[in-house]
Amino acid sequence: MDGAARTEHHTVELAQNRTKRPHDTHSIHTMVTELGLLYLGGMTVLFFFWAYGIVSFVLDVKNKFIPKGRQYLRGRRQLKEEQQREQERKEREEQLY
């Protein structure tokens, strides 16, 4: 076959395939749709676990870490105040003697 005949033969094959295509590809479209639905379902499940993780982290920060941080800062302030009072008491004692 020369180039022109090969191109013509290929064109005829494509035309024949186009006439067959709607009947043959129905199962492929169904499979892609099922696969797409499975993918979307899986992504939805993963999204809920992801969102649950974020909400859980935010609640942990709010209910655990922030109160612990406040308690730590309160303790440091109390230590500084106690040290300051102790320093003032020592200065007064030294002034008295």
Phi and psi in degrees as a GROMACS rama.xvg file:
@    title "Ramachandran Plot"
@    xaxis  label "Phi"
@    yaxis  label "Psi"
@TYPE xy
-88.1102  178.557  ASP-2
-59.95  -42.7396  GLY-3
-67.5394  -41.5491  ALA-4
-67.5667  -39.3501  ALA-5
-62.8534  -42.5528  ARG-6
-65.2446  -41.0411  THR-7
-65.8664  -41.8897  GLU-8
-63.0834  -42.0836  HIS-9
-64.044  -40.4023  HIS-10
-63.9523  -40.7182  THR-11
-64.9917  -41.2023  VAL-12
-61.8598  -44.028  GLU-13
-61.7945  -41.8842  LEU-14
-63.6637  -40.8398  ALA-15
-66.5908  -39.9431  GLN-16
-65.0853  -34.8953  ASN-17
-64.8929  -36.1664  ARG-18
-71.7208  -29.783  THR-19
-83.1841  -26.8741  LYS-20
-54.2703  -48.4968  ARG-21
-57.1683  -34.8741  PRO-22
-77.7712  -37.3167  HIS-23
-78.5876  -30.7875  ASP-24
-90.7995  -0.940977  THR-25
-59.6662  -42.8222  HIS-26
-67.5271  -32.6698  SER-27
-68.0159  -43.9101  ILE-28
-62.9378  -39.2856  HIS-29
-64.3666  -41.6007  THR-30
-65.9583  -41.9529  MET-31
-63.9458  -40.4826  VAL-32
-63.9532  -44.7254  THR-33
-63.385  -42.2261  GLU-34
-64.4045  -40.7709  LEU-35
-62.7806  -42.7609  GLY-36
-64.7815  -40.7559  LEU-37
-62.164  -43.1966  LEU-38
-61.2791  -48.6123  TYR-39
-62.7609  -39.6504  LEU-40
-63.7158  -44.0325  GLY-41
-63.8146  -42.2908  GLY-42
-65.9542  -35.1788  MET-43
-64.4111  -44.8541  THR-44
-61.7454  -46.7528  VAL-45
-62.7955  -36.0371  LEU-46
-61.7784  -41.9046  PHE-47
-66.2326  -38.738  PHE-48
-65.0372  -38.7563  PHE-49
-63.9625  -47.1617  TRP-50
-64.8066  -40.2314  ALA-51
-60.6284  -41.1563  TYR-52
-63.0551  -42.2127  GLY-53
-65.7082  -46.3401  ILE-54
-62.0837  -42.6338  VAL-55
-61.8536  -42.5393  SER-56
-62.8151  -45.2644  PHE-57
-62.255  -42.9948  VAL-58
-66.8909  -37.3008  LEU-59
-62.4744  -44.2087  ASP-60
-61.339  -45.5993  VAL-61
-66.4334  -42.3988  LYS-62
-95.7923  -17.0985  ASN-63
-116.519  -57.1093  LYS-64
-73.8078  -41.1858  PHE-65
-64.6508  -46.6116  ILE-66
-61.8537  -38.4753  PRO-67
-64.3858  -39.885  LYS-68
-64.415  -41.6299  GLY-69
-63.8713  -42.2305  ARG-70
-61.9994  -42.0158  GLN-71
-61.7079  -46.3203  TYR-72
-65.4927  -39.0139  LEU-73
-62.1336  -42.5499  ARG-74
-63.2454  -41.3162  GLY-75
-64.9711  -41.6836  ARG-76
-61.7379  -42.289  ARG-77
-63.4294  -41.1919  GLN-78
-62.4895  -42.8111  LEU-79
-62.9079  -42.7122  LYS-80
-63.6902  -41.7667  GLU-81
-63.7136  -42.961  GLU-82
-63.3452  -40.1532  GLN-83
-65.2942  -43.5945  GLN-84
-62.975  -40.9108  ARG-85
-63.6259  -41.2914  GLU-86
-63.1919  -44.4168  GLN-87
-63.2766  -40.6797  GLU-88
-62.2646  -42.228  ARG-89
-64.7812  -41.1248  LYS-90
-63.2882  -40.7803  GLU-91
-65.3647  -40.6968  ARG-92
-63.2535  -41.2887  GLU-93
-66.6841  -34.769  GLU-94
-70.0482  -32.5202  GLN-95
-71.6114  -30.3214  LEU-96
